[in-house]
Every structure is written in C-alpha cells, then in structure tokens.
Amino acid sequence: ECYVQNTAREYAKIYAAEAEPLEGFGEVPEIIPIFLVHRPANNIPYATVEEELVGEFVKYSVRDGKEVNFRRRDSEAGQKCCTFQHWVYEKTNGNLLVTDLQGVGMKLTDVGIATLAKGYKGFKGNCSISFIEQFRALHQCNKYCEMLGLKSLRTTHQKQRKATAMKSKNLPNSATIKKTVPKKAREPRDFVSSEH
C-alpha cells in the first residue's frame, strides 16, 4: 500500500513540475504521502499513517473505470486527475496507469496502480491490466490534456480496434465460421403422400 501510493506520489510530483508553469493550468493534484509504522509492542505490529483529509471526500476515478462520475468529468479537480492519468499513461508508453484517484479537493489518497502483465521498470501495480484497457477506451481528453500537449487516446484506440477487426475478417477462426445449409434444405417442401 505504501509502495503503490508513494510511487504514484513521485509521478504526481513530476506531473506538477510540468503542469504548474503552464499559463492558466493552476493548482495540481497532490498525492499525500503514506508511512509504514512499526509498533512491536502492539498486537498488530505494523500500521500505515497519513495526513487526515478534512472535507468532502470525492472519487475522481475508480479502479474499474465503469462508474459514471460527473464530478470527475465536470470539476476542475476531476479533470486534472483525468489529465494526470493520461499524462502517466503517455509517459510510460501505456505500461502504467495511476487509478482510483480520490480525496478532498486536490489532495488525493488511497490510489491504485495498474501495470501491464510484465510490470513497468520492475514495478508491478495492485490493479488489473483491464483498468488500462478501460481507461484507453473511456478517457475523454479535456482542456488540461490539450495544455500539456497529450495525444488523444481516441484515435489510437480506434486504430487498434480497426486493426483487430481487419485481422478477424481476414483470418477467420473456427469460432467465427458459420455452417451453411443449402438453400433448398431450408425451404419448406411439398410432401406428396404415397401409398405402398
């Protein structure tokens, strides 16, 4: 948990360094640090500690990408969180995605990271690879993505889908081949009764 959140925090710091100087970008989301505390005298010897966030707790993105969240789409914090996801995805060549972004205002906690099956630079996340696929399919760029010069995922995703569709057209497999029945066999026949 600490490793995932603090790794995401490092990406957020680099994102902030690129985004904050841009005219009109404004405040950038911050992932708060989380610490592991060893308490040998306690029945549960390890615990995590982090800053208490006071205020309305909002989920700006969810792990599976399916939940419709208008705050994510419409609020400044939500749009900047989506841009952060897009930025990380692009910086890691689609190998890593920070997800499950939630918190109070621009302060985020309890995030998740999805990586491709092989991981990314020795790091394996705590979320399924399907979150990366869903993000790629569902992300809609906003003005902050444009300000950072991020490439649209729509065209990339549509090209990949088109290429996959073309491959399946050209290379049918046994699951896609339909059995054909001669037309005559499917038409009703006139039966003539005959006596023997």
C-alpha positions in Angstrom: 0.0 0.0 0.0 2.8 2.4 0.9 4.9 1.4 -2.1 2.0 2.0 -4.5 0.8 5.3 -3.1 4.4 6.7 -2.7 5.2 5.6 -6.3 2.1 7.4 -7.6 3.2 10.4 -5.5 6.5 10.5 -7.3 4.7 10.6 -10.7 2.4 13.3 -9.3 5.5 15.5 -8.4 6.9 15.2 -11.9 3.4 16.0 -13.4 3.2 19.1 -11.1 6.6 20.3 -12.3 5.4 20.1 -15.9 1.9 21.5 -15.4 2.3 24.3 -12.8 4.4 26.6 -15.1 1.8 26.5 -17.9 -0.3 29.6 -18.1 -3.8 29.0 -16.8 -3.2 25.5 -15.6 -3.4 26.5 -11.9 -3.2 24.1 -8.9 -2.2 20.5 -9.5 -3.5 17.4 -7.7 -1.2 16.1 -4.9 -1.0 12.5 -3.7 -0.3 12.7 0.1 2.5 10.5 1.5 1.7 7.4 3.5 4.1 5.9 6.1 4.5 2.5 7.5 4.9 2.5 11.3 6.4 -0.4 13.2 4.8 -0.9 16.7 6.5 -4.0 18.2 4.5 -3.9 21.5 1.2 -3.9 19.7 -0.9 -7.0 18.7 -0.8 -5.6 15.1 2.8 -4.6 14.8 2.5 -2.6 11.5 0.2 0.3 10.6 0.0 2.9 8.0 -0.3 6.6 8.8 -1.1 9.5 6.6 -2.4 13.1 6.9 -6.1 13.4 7.8 -8.1 14.9 4.9 -11.0 17.1 6.2 -13.8 18.0 3.9 -16.0 16.3 1.2 -14.3 13.0 0.1 -14.8 12.5 -3.7 -13.8 9.7 -6.0 -12.4 11.3 -9.2 -11.8 7.9 -10.9 -12.5 4.4 -9.9 -10.5 1.2 -10.3 -12.6 -0.4 -13.0 -13.4 2.7 -15.0 -17.1 1.8 -15.3 -18.7 4.2 -12.8 -20.1 7.4 -14.3 -18.9 10.2 -12.1 -19.9 13.7 -13.1 -17.6 15.3 -10.5 -14.7 13.6 -12.4 -15.9 15.0 -15.7 -17.1 18.4 -14.7 -15.0 19.6 -11.7 -11.5 21.2 -12.1 -10.0 18.6 -9.7 -11.7 15.8 -11.6 -10.5 17.0 -15.0 -6.9 17.5 -13.6 -7.0 13.9 -12.2 -8.0 12.5 -15.5 -5.3 14.5 -17.2 -2.8 13.2 -14.6 -3.9 9.6 -15.6 -3.4 10.4 -19.3 0.0 12.0 -18.6 1.2 9.0 -16.7 -0.1 6.6 -19.3 1.7 8.5 -22.1 4.9 9.0 -20.1 5.1 5.2 -19.5 4.2 4.3 -23.1 0.9 2.8 -21.9 2.6 0.5 -19.4 1.4 2.1 -16.2 -1.8 3.9 -15.1 -2.5 5.6 -11.7 -6.1 4.9 -10.9 -8.7 5.0 -8.1 -7.9 8.7 -7.6 -9.9 10.0 -4.6 -9.6 12.6 -1.9 -10.6 16.1 -0.8 -10.1 18.8 -3.3 -6.6 18.5 -4.8 -5.3 16.2 -2.1 -5.5 12.5 -3.0 -5.1 9.3 -1.1 -5.6 5.5 -1.4 -4.7 5.4 -5.1 -4.1 2.3 -7.2 -1.7 1.5 -10.0 -2.3 -0.8 -12.9 0.6 -2.1 -15.0 0.9 -4.4 -18.0 1.4 -8.1 -17.0 5.2 -7.8 -17.2 5.1 -4.7 -14.9 6.9 -1.5 -15.6 10.6 -1.0 -14.8 10.5 -3.7 -12.1 7.3 -2.4 -10.6 4.0 -4.3 -10.6 0.8 -2.5 -9.6 -2.1 -3.6 -7.4 -4.8 -3.3 -10.1 -5.7 -5.5 -13.1 -4.4 -4.8 -16.6 -8.1 -4.4 -17.6 -8.1 -0.9 -15.9 -5.5 0.2 -18.5 -7.7 -1.1 -21.3 -10.8 0.5 -19.9 -9.0 3.8 -19.4 -7.8 3.8 -23.0 -11.3 3.1 -24.3 -13.2 5.6 -22.0 -10.9 8.6 -21.4 -12.1 11.8 -22.9 -9.4 14.5 -23.2 -10.1 17.9 -21.7 -8.5 21.3 -21.8 -5.8 20.3 -19.4 -4.8 17.4 -21.6 -4.5 19.8 -24.5 -2.5 22.3 -22.4 0.1 19.5 -21.7 0.1 18.5 -25.4 -1.1 14.9 -24.7 -2.0 12.8 -27.7 -5.7 11.8 -28.0 -6.3 8.2 -27.0 -9.5 8.1 -29.1 -7.6 7.9 -32.4 -5.1 5.4 -31.1 -7.8 3.2 -29.6 -10.0 3.4 -32.7 -7.0 2.4 -34.9 -6.3 -0.6 -32.7 -9.9 -1.7 -32.8 -10.0 -1.3 -36.6 -6.8 -3.3 -37.0 -8.2 -6.0 -34.8 -11.4 -6.1 -36.8 -9.5 -6.3 -40.0 -7.4 -9.2 -38.7 -10.5 -11.1 -37.7 -12.1 -10.5 -41.1 -9.0 -11.8 -42.9 -8.2 -14.7 -40.6 -11.4 -16.4 -39.6 -11.1 -19.0 -36.9 -13.4 -21.9 -36.1 -15.5 -19.8 -33.7 -16.4 -17.3 -36.5 -17.1 -19.7 -39.3 -20.8 -20.3 -39.7 -22.1 -23.6 -41.0 -24.1 -23.1 -44.1 -27.1 -25.1 -45.0 -28.1 -25.3 -48.7 -31.0 -23.1 -49.5 -33.1 -26.0 -50.7 -32.8 -27.7 -47.4 -34.2 -24.7 -45.6 -37.2 -24.2 -47.8 -40.5 -25.9 -46.9 -41.2 -28.9 -49.2 -44.4 -30.0 -50.6 -44.9 -33.5 -49.4 -46.9 -35.9 -51.6 -48.4 -38.8 -49.8 -47.9 -42.1 -51.4 -49.3 -45.4 -50.5 -47.2 -48.6 -50.6 
